[in-house]
Amino acid sequence: MIQQKKSFDTASMATLSLRLVVGWTYFSAFWRRLILENKLIPEEAGYIGEKFNHFLPNSLGLKPIIEYLVTHPEALWYAMVTFTIVEGIVGLALILGFFTRLMSIGIFLLAFGILLASGWIGTTCLDEWQIGILGLAAGFTLFITGSNYLSLDSYFISRKFPFTKTKWFKFLGSGPLNLAAYKRLILVIVAFIAGLTLYTNQYFHGGVFGTLHNKSVKPKLEISNFKMQNTEMSFDVYRVEGVDVYGSFLIGISLQDSSGKYLLQLHGADLAKLPATIIDNHYVAKIKPGAHSLIIPLGAKATIRLPIDRKKTSDKEHYTLTLTDISGLTWSASI
């Protein structure tokens, strides 16, 4: 028992800085969103729900949940508020060393969600993937060590509160654990974390073998449901890649027949004047006219309807729709 106590003291001292830094990492999310600025107001720029929408196109295993939330704004708001409060409680409790092992489980689960939802985002350093995978490892490590120095758990133990003598407190709070009895389980969890690290690094970025790829570097649009009916043309546009903090700026929409003749040609100035009534946004992140172009945020999807002169078209003709980004990238669909 004395040896276990010494090991516990040493381990909790060694991970003290980890506990404080990881705790602040999660508590700061709450601090930024509610204290420094209020990012939980749906009508204002910087709403956290829009940032959550950015995760949708390439998330791993969580697409149905994310899509449900971004198509149900009220549920999304409640989810964002709950998520922010949980991050705040877990982070602050970890800093204070209050029920450290329970909070470390919270860190593990939060990091797991971040990893699967947004591990593909990051323009230079695979930002979200690193945050997620390091959070998993940190959460598990802090569960193993618990906390002693500069912690409320230590205060409770030193004052000999009755609940600190229970078996459950050692697993939810802190205190010496006989790790030898759980050696196999620990190794299984370590193998899981290591395996998940390699798998997600490869899945999101091709970081283990093959060709490296980064879906946050340049915008990519997907065109679907391209139709020409009566006096209008309609299509769905969905931005699935690119920088999450920077929109795709569409400066051209054109429709050509098989001979290359333009039936419709809109430039940046035209797109900036498009009425909102012809854009039917599907998600919280919205496609909308900007000062000089049509702005398409990451994860945004909308149906766009444009009038055309059907007298100049034929059902037997082949037509090509082309969208042009300010970067020079183009995307096409045919009918």
ChimeraX attribute file (.defattr): number of C-alpha atoms within 10 A of each C-alpha:
attribute: neighborCount
match mode: 1-to-1
recipient: residues
	/A:1	9
	/A:2	8
	/A:3	9
	/A:4	14
	/A:5	14
	/A:6	11
	/A:7	15
	/A:8	22
	/A:9	18
	/A:10	15
	/A:11	19
	/A:12	25
	/A:13	18
	/A:14	13
	/A:15	19
	/A:16	20
	/A:17	12
	/A:18	17
	/A:19	26
	/A:20	17
	/A:21	15
	/A:22	22
	/A:23	25
	/A:24	21
	/A:25	18
	/A:26	24
	/A:27	23
	/A:28	19
	/A:29	17
	/A:30	25
	/A:31	17
	/A:32	13
	/A:33	18
	/A:34	16
	/A:35	11
	/A:36	10
	/A:37	11
	/A:38	15
	/A:39	20
	/A:40	19
	/A:41	14
	/A:42	16
	/A:43	8
	/A:44	10
	/A:45	10
	/A:46	16
	/A:47	19
	/A:48	20
	/A:49	23
	/A:50	21
	/A:51	17
	/A:52	20
	/A:53	24
	/A:54	28
	/A:55	26
	/A:56	22
	/A:57	20
	/A:58	20
	/A:59	20
	/A:60	18
	/A:61	11
	/A:62	15
	/A:63	16
	/A:64	10
	/A:65	11
	/A:66	20
	/A:67	19
	/A:68	13
	/A:69	22
	/A:70	24
	/A:71	16
	/A:72	14
	/A:73	15
	/A:74	12
	/A:75	13
	/A:76	23
	/A:77	19
	/A:78	14
	/A:79	14
	/A:80	19
	/A:81	19
	/A:82	12
	/A:83	14
	/A:84	22
	/A:85	17
	/A:86	18
	/A:87	24
	/A:88	21
	/A:89	17
	/A:90	25
	/A:91	28
	/A:92	22
	/A:93	21
	/A:94	31
	/A:95	26
	/A:96	18
	/A:97	27
	/A:98	23
	/A:99	23
	/A:100	33
	/A:101	28
	/A:102	23
	/A:103	26
	/A:104	30
	/A:105	18
	/A:106	20
	/A:107	29
	/A:108	24
	/A:109	16
	/A:110	20
	/A:111	25
	/A:112	19
	/A:113	17
	/A:114	21
	/A:115	26
	/A:116	22
	/A:117	26
	/A:118	24
	/A:119	27
	/A:120	28
	/A:121	27
	/A:122	19
	/A:123	16
	/A:124	9
	/A:125	10
	/A:126	18
	/A:127	14
	/A:128	20
	/A:129	25
	/A:130	19
	/A:131	17
	/A:132	25
	/A:133	25
	/A:134	19
	/A:135	24
	/A:136	27
	/A:137	19
	/A:138	20
	/A:139	26
	/A:140	20
	/A:141	20
	/A:142	27
	/A:143	22
	/A:144	22
	/A:145	25
	/A:146	36
	/A:147	33
	/A:148	25
	/A:149	16
	/A:150	15
	/A:151	21
	/A:152	21
	/A:153	25
	/A:154	21
	/A:155	15
	/A:156	16
	/A:157	17
	/A:158	11
	/A:159	10
	/A:160	11
	/A:161	11
	/A:162	9
	/A:163	13
	/A:164	19
	/A:165	12
	/A:166	10
	/A:167	11
	/A:168	11
	/A:169	17
	/A:170	20
	/A:171	18
	/A:172	18
	/A:173	26
	/A:174	31
	/A:175	26
	/A:176	23
	/A:177	18
	/A:178	11
	/A:179	13
	/A:180	9
	/A:181	9
	/A:182	10
	/A:183	10
	/A:184	11
	/A:185	12
	/A:186	15
	/A:187	11
	/A:188	11
	/A:189	13
	/A:190	15
	/A:191	12
	/A:192	11
	/A:193	17
	/A:194	14
	/A:195	12
	/A:196	16
	/A:197	20
	/A:198	14
	/A:199	15
	/A:200	20
	/A:201	21
	/A:202	17
	/A:203	15
	/A:204	22
	/A:205	21
	/A:206	16
	/A:207	16
	/A:208	13
	/A:209	9
	/A:210	9
	/A:211	9
	/A:212	12
	/A:213	14
	/A:214	19
	/A:215	19
	/A:216	20
	/A:217	15
	/A:218	14
	/A:219	22
	/A:220	18
	/A:221	25
	/A:222	15
	/A:223	19
	/A:224	15
	/A:225	12
	/A:226	18
	/A:227	14
	/A:228	19
	/A:229	10
	/A:230	11
	/A:231	11
	/A:232	13
	/A:233	19
	/A:234	19
	/A:235	17
	/A:236	20
	/A:237	21
	/A:238	21
	/A:239	22
	/A:240	21
	/A:241	25
	/A:242	24
	/A:243	18
	/A:244	20
	/A:245	11
	/A:246	13
	/A:247	18
	/A:248	25
	/A:249	20
	/A:250	25
	/A:251	22
	/A:252	21
	/A:253	22
	/A:254	16
	/A:255	21
	/A:256	17
	/A:257	18
	/A:258	10
	/A:259	9
	/A:260	10
	/A:261	10
	/A:262	13
	/A:263	15
	/A:264	16
	/A:265	13
	/A:266	15
	/A:267	16
	/A:268	21
	/A:269	16
	/A:270	16
	/A:271	21
	/A:272	19
	/A:273	15
	/A:274	17
	/A:275	10
	/A:276	12
	/A:277	8
	/A:278	14
	/A:279	20
	/A:280	16
	/A:281	19
	/A:282	18
	/A:283	20
	/A:284	24
	/A:285	23
	/A:286	20
	/A:287	28
	/A:288	21
	/A:289	22
	/A:290	17
	/A:291	11
	/A:292	16
	/A:293	23
	/A:294	27
	/A:295	22
	/A:296	26
	/A:297	28
	/A:298	31
	/A:299	28
	/A:300	27
	/A:301	25
	/A:302	21
	/A:303	19
	/A:304	18
	/A:305	18
	/A:306	15
	/A:307	14
	/A:308	18
	/A:309	12
	/A:310	15
	/A:311	8
	/A:312	7
	/A:313	14
	/A:314	10
	/A:315	9
	/A:316	6
	/A:317	10
	/A:318	13
	/A:319	22
	/A:320	16
	/A:321	20
	/A:322	17
	/A:323	21
	/A:324	20
	/A:325	22
	/A:326	14
	/A:327	12
	/A:328	10
	/A:329	13
	/A:330	15
	/A:331	14
	/A:332	16
	/A:333	16
	/A:334	15
	/A:335	13
